[in-house]
Amino acid sequence: MQQVQVQFPARLVKSLSLSSLPATSNLQQIASSQPKGVAKVVLKKGKTQLFKNGSPMVYSGAVDRIIGRPPPRTGDVVLVTDGTEKPIAWGLYNSVSMFCVRLMQLDEEVPRDPSCALNMERLLEMRIDAAIELRRRLGLPSANTNAYRLVNSEGDRLSGLIVDVFGESAVIASSAAWVEKHKPEIEAYIRKVCVIKHIKWRPSVEILKEEGLDLSDLKETDPSTYPERTKVLENGISYAISMEGQKTGFYADQRENRQFISTISSGQKVLDICCYTGGFSLNAMRGGAVNVTGVDTSLPAVELARENIVLNNVDPERITFLREDATEYMRHALTRNESWDIVILDPPKLAPRRKDLQTASGMYRNLNSLAMQLTKRGGFLMTCSCSGAMTQSGMFLRILQGAASMAQKKITVVRQAGAACDHPVNPSYPEGTYLSNILLRVL
C-alpha cells in the first residue's frame, strides 16, 4: 500500500508537539512535593494585581491571612497567593518587618526557570549571574573603570542586596534579613567575579533593626580578609578610597555625571561643594579647568581628595580641597565677592524619609540659593539630591525655583540626569529612583 504523506502547517505542527509535552510544573505543584510543605501568605481582595505586575515587596497591610502549621519564621520561603489561595509568586517571609514578603519569582516565570522555584540558592546564583552579564554588556569593568555597582537591590531583583565592586574588592551592603541569612552563598557567588579577592560586609544597622534582626547575631567579616584602603579607576581617573568611608566607600552612581563635568570645564573656574573625595573636582581638572576648589566637612574625605591630587599628577597650584562647612564657606565667599563659572552642589541625604521632606526642603532651598549667588551670570550650577523621598516627590525643581527667587536669579534647566546605568531601576518599584542631578544655567 502506498503511504500518503500529509503536510501540516508549521504552526500546527508546533502546537501539536507542545501539547504532547507534560504540563509545566507551577508553584503549587512544586510546593506540594516539598517534604515540610510551604506556608501561604494570602493577599487581601484587590491587592493581587500590584504584585503580579512586579512590585517586589508585599507590605503587611496587603495580607489577609497566613496559612501554615507551624507559622513561617523570618527567612522562610513562602507562597504568596490570591484570595482563592492560588499562588502568584514565592518569596522570603519576615514576621517583623513592614515588608512581610520580599518576592523572588512570579508563578508565570516558573516554566522558564523551574530550577529556581522555591530554591533561594539557585535563584541567587542565577540573578547574580544575570547582574554580572548586564554589567559586561554595559562595558563594566573596563580598562578605564573598575569601580561600579554589580547588584542594585530591586533593580536586579534581589531586594535588600547591594554590591559595589572596587577593583579586586567588593563591598556588600545588606538591608534585609534574608541577605544576612544567605551571607555564605552570596559571598560565594560574588567571588565568581574572577578579579574579586576581598569582600567587605556592611550591614545597614538601623534598617536591619526594623527587619527584626538581633544585631549581636551579625557576624563581622574578619578585618584581616580585606584592606582598609584600596585604589580604583573611574573614567581613567585614579581614586584612593576607604573601605570604611560613606555608604560603600565610593559613589559610583555619579560616574556619568562626573564625566559630563569634564566636557564643560575647559578654561573654567570651578567650585565643588560637598566634594567628598574629589570626584567632580578631578573630572573638572581632567576637562581643562583653570582652577578648582573643593569643600567638604569630612576630614577623612578631604585627606583622600588631597591624596587623589597626587595619584593623578594634577598641578596642586590649580586645585585645592578645604575642610569647611558648606553653608559657612559659601556665606564667607559671598562676603568676599567671589564667584565661579561652574558650581557643583552634591549634599548628603537631607531627607532620609518622607516625613523629613518639609525640613529638608528648606535646607535644599538655602544651600541652592547660596550656590546660585556664587555662580557667575550665565554660568552653570550642577545641583544634586540623593534623597529618594525628595526625588520621588517631584518637588526638587520647585525648590530650585524657590532658591532662585531667594537669590534674585533666573534659572533654566539644561540637563537632567540620575544614577549611572549600572544602577538599574525596577519600574514596578519607583522608590528605587533616588538620585537627581540637574544642570542649571544661572542668569
KETI-70094 format. One record per residue (C-alpha): residue in three letters; chain; x, z, y. Coordinates in Angstrom, 3 decimals. Layout:
ALA A X Z Y
...
//
This chain:
MET A 0.000 0.000 0.000
GLN A 1.314 -0.923 3.416
GLN A 1.948 2.057 5.686
VAL A 0.332 1.952 9.100
GLN A 2.278 3.432 11.980
VAL A 0.238 4.806 14.820
GLN A 1.854 5.153 18.262
PHE A 0.621 8.172 20.186
PRO A 1.188 8.552 23.926
ALA A 4.329 10.624 24.634
ARG A 2.328 13.299 26.488
LEU A 0.012 13.744 23.466
VAL A 2.954 13.957 21.053
LYS A 4.493 16.696 23.214
SER A 1.174 18.547 23.337
LEU A 0.729 18.352 19.538
SER A 4.277 19.589 18.916
LEU A 3.839 22.536 21.269
SER A 0.524 23.526 19.739
SER A 2.164 23.717 16.330
LEU A 4.577 26.393 17.532
PRO A 3.726 30.062 17.036
ALA A 2.133 31.751 20.061
THR A 4.721 33.070 22.508
SER A 5.054 36.847 22.461
ASN A 3.753 38.621 25.529
LEU A 4.431 42.135 26.709
GLN A 1.518 43.660 24.812
GLN A 2.714 42.192 21.520
ILE A 6.319 43.250 22.135
ALA A 5.275 46.760 23.223
SER A 3.144 47.217 20.100
SER A 6.230 46.663 17.968
GLN A 8.160 49.461 19.676
PRO A 8.524 52.460 17.354
LYS A 7.674 55.029 20.050
GLY A 5.150 52.927 21.911
VAL A 5.267 52.231 25.640
ALA A 3.279 54.135 28.272
LYS A 0.921 52.226 30.570
VAL A 0.588 52.562 34.325
VAL A -2.894 51.267 35.148
LEU A -3.450 49.873 38.645
LYS A -6.478 50.510 40.815
LYS A -9.032 47.778 41.294
GLY A -7.889 45.204 43.829
LYS A -4.191 46.120 43.601
THR A -3.131 43.804 40.783
GLN A -2.532 40.570 42.697
LEU A 0.017 42.125 45.049
PHE A 2.319 42.844 42.139
LYS A 1.563 39.617 40.303
ASN A 2.754 37.887 43.458
GLY A 6.118 39.594 43.122
SER A 6.048 42.828 45.145
PRO A 8.833 44.740 43.382
MET A 7.695 48.365 43.714
VAL A 4.436 49.978 42.649
TYR A 3.629 52.772 45.067
SER A 1.821 55.814 43.727
GLY A -1.315 55.115 45.774
ALA A -1.883 51.898 43.819
VAL A -2.032 53.725 40.470
ASP A -5.378 54.616 38.880
ARG A -4.121 56.403 35.775
ILE A -1.226 56.704 33.365
ILE A -1.720 56.373 29.635
GLY A 0.891 57.818 27.316
ARG A 1.499 60.664 24.892
PRO A 3.803 62.246 25.867
PRO A 3.662 61.114 29.511
PRO A 6.556 58.906 30.633
ARG A 9.602 60.501 32.203
THR A 11.675 59.260 35.106
GLY A 13.734 56.270 33.989
ASP A 11.435 55.323 31.098
VAL A 10.299 51.747 30.554
VAL A 6.545 51.398 31.166
LEU A 3.949 48.648 31.174
VAL A 2.076 48.034 34.419
THR A -1.455 46.825 33.714
ASP A -4.622 45.759 35.463
GLY A -7.799 47.820 35.200
THR A -8.566 46.385 31.737
GLU A -5.142 47.585 30.545
LYS A -3.821 44.023 30.258
PRO A -0.076 44.072 31.093
ILE A 1.025 42.195 34.181
ALA A 4.651 43.410 34.162
TRP A 7.055 46.043 32.948
GLY A 9.325 48.289 34.935
LEU A 11.055 51.628 35.249
TYR A 8.989 54.731 35.900
ASN A 9.620 57.568 38.353
SER A 7.443 60.671 38.195
VAL A 8.538 61.984 41.617
SER A 9.192 59.054 43.942
MET A 6.545 57.459 46.134
PHE A 7.582 54.316 44.246
CYS A 6.013 55.051 40.886
VAL A 7.428 51.967 39.153
ARG A 10.164 49.509 40.062
LEU A 9.077 46.255 38.468
MET A 11.639 44.329 36.444
GLN A 9.825 41.421 34.769
LEU A 6.368 39.877 35.030
ASP A 4.345 39.155 31.911
GLU A 4.332 35.440 32.741
GLU A 8.153 35.433 32.723
VAL A 8.450 36.822 29.201
PRO A 8.153 33.446 27.405
ARG A 11.104 32.147 29.444
ASP A 13.297 35.207 28.837
PRO A 11.861 37.053 25.822
SER A 15.144 38.849 25.091
CYS A 14.775 40.746 28.391
ALA A 11.269 42.052 27.703
LEU A 11.298 45.883 27.795
ASN A 15.092 45.717 27.406
MET A 16.800 47.047 30.528
GLU A 20.333 46.484 29.259
ARG A 19.704 42.804 28.540
LEU A 17.807 42.309 31.802
LEU A 20.613 43.943 33.779
GLU A 23.133 41.614 32.206
MET A 21.005 38.540 32.926
ARG A 20.257 39.494 36.548
ILE A 23.881 40.329 37.363
ASP A 24.994 37.050 35.757
ALA A 22.432 35.250 37.933
ALA A 23.746 37.048 41.040
ILE A 27.309 36.016 40.201
GLU A 26.201 32.405 39.739
LEU A 24.302 32.370 43.048
ARG A 27.391 33.551 44.955
ARG A 29.513 30.974 43.141
ARG A 27.155 28.243 44.332
LEU A 27.383 29.663 47.862
GLY A 31.166 29.377 47.696
LEU A 31.895 33.080 47.227
PRO A 34.536 34.206 46.707
SER A 36.775 31.525 48.222
ALA A 40.346 31.039 49.371
ASN A 39.282 32.267 52.834
THR A 36.775 35.008 51.902
ASN A 36.891 37.681 49.186
ALA A 34.564 40.223 50.829
TYR A 30.904 39.596 50.031
ARG A 27.691 41.074 48.640
LEU A 27.309 40.445 44.925
VAL A 23.963 42.202 44.339
ASN A 21.404 42.699 47.110
SER A 18.750 45.001 45.643
GLU A 15.270 43.416 45.757
GLY A 16.774 40.077 46.812
ASP A 18.464 39.855 43.410
ARG A 15.510 41.509 41.655
LEU A 17.369 44.756 40.975
SER A 15.572 47.123 43.340
GLY A 17.785 50.046 44.324
LEU A 21.145 48.457 43.442
ILE A 23.657 47.061 45.939
VAL A 27.123 45.820 45.006
ASP A 29.721 44.747 47.557
VAL A 32.945 43.115 46.410
PHE A 36.157 43.627 48.356
GLY A 38.911 41.662 46.687
GLU A 39.763 43.491 43.469
SER A 37.400 46.383 44.259
ALA A 33.624 46.735 44.036
VAL A 31.512 49.351 45.803
ILE A 28.197 50.148 44.115
ALA A 25.517 51.706 46.331
SER A 22.728 53.425 44.416
SER A 19.320 54.266 45.881
ALA A 17.163 54.536 42.746
ALA A 17.093 56.939 39.810
TRP A 17.214 54.099 37.276
VAL A 20.520 52.904 38.741
GLU A 22.106 56.285 38.094
LYS A 20.712 56.320 34.560
HIS A 22.233 52.905 33.789
LYS A 25.533 53.524 35.529
PRO A 27.756 52.713 32.485
GLU A 26.025 49.392 31.817
ILE A 26.131 48.377 35.494
GLU A 29.842 49.092 35.717
ALA A 30.492 47.150 32.526
TYR A 28.624 44.075 33.778
ILE A 30.259 44.216 37.229
ARG A 33.670 44.243 35.551
LYS A 32.773 40.836 34.117
VAL A 33.697 39.506 37.550
CYS A 37.236 38.705 36.477
VAL A 39.015 39.985 39.581
ILE A 37.311 43.423 39.689
LYS A 39.805 46.152 38.781
HIS A 38.382 49.127 40.691
ILE A 34.825 50.415 41.114
LYS A 33.704 52.947 43.705
TRP A 30.253 54.510 43.264
ARG A 28.447 55.508 46.476
PRO A 25.043 57.091 45.810
SER A 22.578 57.270 48.724
VAL A 22.172 61.027 48.505
GLU A 19.112 61.518 50.711
ILE A 17.163 58.687 49.084
LEU A 18.072 59.895 45.596
LYS A 16.713 63.339 46.505
GLU A 13.377 61.627 47.151
GLU A 13.782 59.965 43.750
GLY A 13.819 63.448 42.225
LEU A 17.455 63.492 41.174
ASP A 19.348 66.757 40.999
LEU A 22.456 65.864 42.978
SER A 24.555 68.116 40.743
ASP A 23.776 65.661 37.945
LEU A 25.521 62.825 39.805
LYS A 28.907 62.360 38.228
GLU A 31.545 61.331 40.740
THR A 33.811 58.445 39.861
ASP A 37.346 59.689 39.207
PRO A 39.111 59.119 42.578
SER A 42.261 58.044 40.753
THR A 40.432 54.949 39.467
TYR A 40.033 53.320 42.896
PRO A 42.182 53.038 46.035
GLU A 41.239 54.845 49.245
ARG A 42.081 51.708 51.208
THR A 42.129 48.014 50.432
LYS A 42.669 44.716 52.226
VAL A 40.218 41.843 52.292
LEU A 39.942 38.358 53.705
GLU A 36.912 37.040 55.578
ASN A 36.857 33.570 57.131
GLY A 40.650 33.589 56.975
ILE A 40.975 36.887 58.877
SER A 42.549 39.920 57.168
TYR A 40.992 43.383 57.346
ALA A 42.134 46.785 56.162
ILE A 39.057 48.697 55.066
SER A 38.422 52.256 53.947
MET A 36.513 52.768 50.710
GLU A 35.172 55.940 52.375
GLY A 34.018 54.088 55.517
GLN A 30.492 53.491 56.810
LYS A 27.942 52.089 54.348
THR A 30.041 50.457 51.618
GLY A 33.114 50.224 53.869
PHE A 32.636 46.803 55.494
TYR A 29.678 44.931 56.970
ALA A 29.694 41.642 55.067
ASP A 26.192 40.889 56.403
GLN A 27.609 39.827 59.803
ARG A 30.130 37.349 58.351
GLU A 28.379 34.184 59.562
ASN A 27.622 35.721 62.967
ARG A 31.243 36.778 63.390
GLN A 32.354 33.252 62.590
PHE A 29.893 31.891 65.173
ILE A 31.509 34.070 67.849
SER A 34.823 32.333 67.155
THR A 33.211 28.996 68.073
ILE A 32.176 30.089 71.606
SER A 35.098 32.306 72.624
SER A 37.707 29.816 73.791
GLY A 39.005 30.859 77.219
GLN A 36.510 33.737 77.412
LYS A 36.839 37.410 78.278
VAL A 35.017 39.379 75.539
LEU A 33.655 42.932 75.276
ASP A 32.780 44.208 71.775
ILE A 30.658 47.386 71.917
CYS A 30.318 49.391 68.671
CYS A 33.136 47.249 67.288
TYR A 33.743 49.267 64.079
THR A 36.943 47.800 62.533
GLY A 37.069 44.836 64.892
GLY A 35.268 42.033 63.059
PHE A 33.713 40.332 66.088
SER A 36.796 41.034 68.237
LEU A 39.205 39.412 65.810
ASN A 36.961 36.369 65.446
ALA A 36.856 36.056 69.237
MET A 40.655 36.105 69.284
ARG A 40.755 33.525 66.498
GLY A 38.487 31.353 68.663
GLY A 40.852 31.495 71.636
ALA A 39.536 34.351 73.793
VAL A 41.893 35.205 76.634
ASN A 41.184 38.932 76.425
VAL A 39.141 41.174 74.102
THR A 38.160 44.848 74.451
GLY A 36.590 46.689 71.511
VAL A 34.895 50.081 71.858
ASP A 33.732 52.482 69.135
THR A 33.118 56.235 68.850
SER A 34.690 56.498 65.382
LEU A 38.408 57.283 65.430
PRO A 38.967 56.128 61.803
ALA A 37.250 52.820 62.630
VAL A 39.323 52.290 65.779
GLU A 42.532 53.106 63.886
LEU A 41.640 50.477 61.277
ALA A 40.814 47.988 64.050
ARG A 44.244 48.558 65.566
GLU A 45.825 48.087 62.147
ASN A 43.947 44.799 61.835
ILE A 45.624 43.543 65.014
VAL A 48.975 43.864 63.262
LEU A 47.683 42.414 59.985
ASN A 46.655 39.223 61.763
ASN A 49.715 38.885 64.024
VAL A 47.473 38.977 67.108
ASP A 49.063 39.407 70.545
PRO A 48.469 43.130 71.314
GLU A 48.567 42.349 75.042
ARG A 45.323 40.379 74.700
ILE A 43.264 42.752 72.537
THR A 42.538 46.474 72.926
PHE A 40.499 48.928 70.858
LEU A 39.264 52.121 72.536
ARG A 37.654 55.234 71.117
GLU A 34.825 55.947 73.554
ASP A 31.090 56.496 73.604
ALA A 29.373 53.130 74.106
THR A 26.999 54.271 76.844
GLU A 29.669 56.155 78.779
TYR A 32.103 53.250 78.575
MET A 29.533 50.756 79.868
ARG A 28.452 53.040 82.713
HIS A 32.037 53.565 83.822
ALA A 32.722 49.825 83.559
LEU A 29.802 49.194 85.918
THR A 31.228 51.617 88.484
ARG A 34.476 49.624 88.296
ASN A 32.533 46.372 88.865
GLU A 33.830 44.937 85.598
SER A 32.140 42.047 83.798
TRP A 32.713 39.843 80.757
ASP A 31.900 36.270 79.726
ILE A 30.678 37.437 76.297
VAL A 29.382 40.898 75.416
ILE A 28.669 41.888 71.803
LEU A 26.470 44.909 71.105
ASP A 26.141 45.966 67.464
PRO A 24.988 49.629 67.445
PRO A 24.415 51.715 64.310
LYS A 20.960 52.044 62.790
LEU A 18.886 53.690 65.531
ALA A 15.521 53.545 63.711
PRO A 16.053 54.579 60.079
ARG A 12.271 54.795 59.599
ARG A 9.128 53.513 61.245
LYS A 8.421 56.937 62.732
ASP A 11.689 56.638 64.702
LEU A 10.699 53.388 66.430
GLN A 9.480 54.866 69.691
THR A 12.650 56.887 70.287
ALA A 14.859 54.024 69.102
SER A 13.099 51.537 71.388
GLY A 14.226 53.475 74.441
MET A 17.784 53.680 73.131
TYR A 17.933 49.919 72.424
ARG A 16.470 49.195 75.860
ASN A 19.018 51.354 77.672
LEU A 22.011 50.035 75.731
ASN A 20.985 46.419 76.221
SER A 20.251 46.918 79.910
LEU A 23.804 48.184 80.423
ALA A 25.231 45.338 78.338
MET A 23.300 42.742 80.368
GLN A 24.625 44.194 83.614
LEU A 28.165 43.781 82.269
THR A 27.585 40.133 81.297
LYS A 28.647 37.560 83.868
ARG A 25.921 35.306 85.265
GLY A 25.466 32.510 82.727
GLY A 27.388 34.458 80.101
PHE A 26.347 35.424 76.595
LEU A 25.141 38.699 75.123
MET A 25.089 38.852 71.319
THR A 22.901 41.852 70.544
CYS A 22.055 43.256 67.140
SER A 19.756 45.662 65.354
CYS A 20.461 46.699 61.773
SER A 17.321 48.868 61.696
GLY A 14.876 47.362 59.218
ALA A 11.987 49.167 60.898
MET A 12.867 47.507 64.217
THR A 13.383 44.017 62.793
GLN A 10.166 44.138 60.770
SER A 8.164 45.480 63.724
GLY A 8.746 42.283 65.712
MET A 9.424 44.437 68.776
PHE A 13.093 43.634 69.333
LEU A 12.641 40.623 71.612
ARG A 10.093 42.523 73.716
ILE A 12.546 45.387 74.059
LEU A 15.237 42.934 75.169
GLN A 12.860 41.542 77.779
GLY A 12.244 45.086 78.997
ALA A 16.012 45.662 79.135
ALA A 16.408 42.505 81.223
SER A 13.809 43.764 83.686
MET A 15.635 47.109 83.954
ALA A 18.892 45.262 84.590
GLN A 17.187 42.877 87.061
LYS A 18.379 39.954 84.935
LYS A 16.751 36.917 83.361
ILE A 17.460 36.032 79.743
THR A 16.935 33.077 77.444
VAL A 17.266 33.148 73.659
VAL A 19.980 30.754 72.486
ARG A 20.283 31.705 68.811
GLN A 18.519 33.992 66.342
ALA A 20.073 34.961 63.019
GLY A 20.090 37.622 60.350
ALA A 22.274 38.642 57.431
ALA A 24.645 36.211 55.724
CYS A 23.458 34.033 52.835
ASP A 24.837 36.424 50.197
HIS A 22.069 38.846 51.271
PRO A 19.026 37.055 49.762
VAL A 15.553 38.402 50.558
ASN A 12.519 38.525 48.282
PRO A 9.621 37.135 50.388
SER A 7.274 39.460 48.499
TYR A 9.307 42.357 49.912
PRO A 9.781 41.647 53.629
GLU A 11.203 45.152 54.050
GLY A 14.420 43.631 52.723
THR A 14.848 41.853 56.068
TYR A 16.717 44.318 58.256
LEU A 19.328 42.617 60.458
SER A 18.516 40.963 63.775
ASN A 21.278 39.091 65.590
ILE A 20.201 37.454 68.856
LEU A 22.369 35.479 71.259
LEU A 21.093 35.616 74.835
ARG A 22.153 33.742 77.924
VAL A 22.084 36.219 80.800
LEU A 21.211 34.992 84.311
//
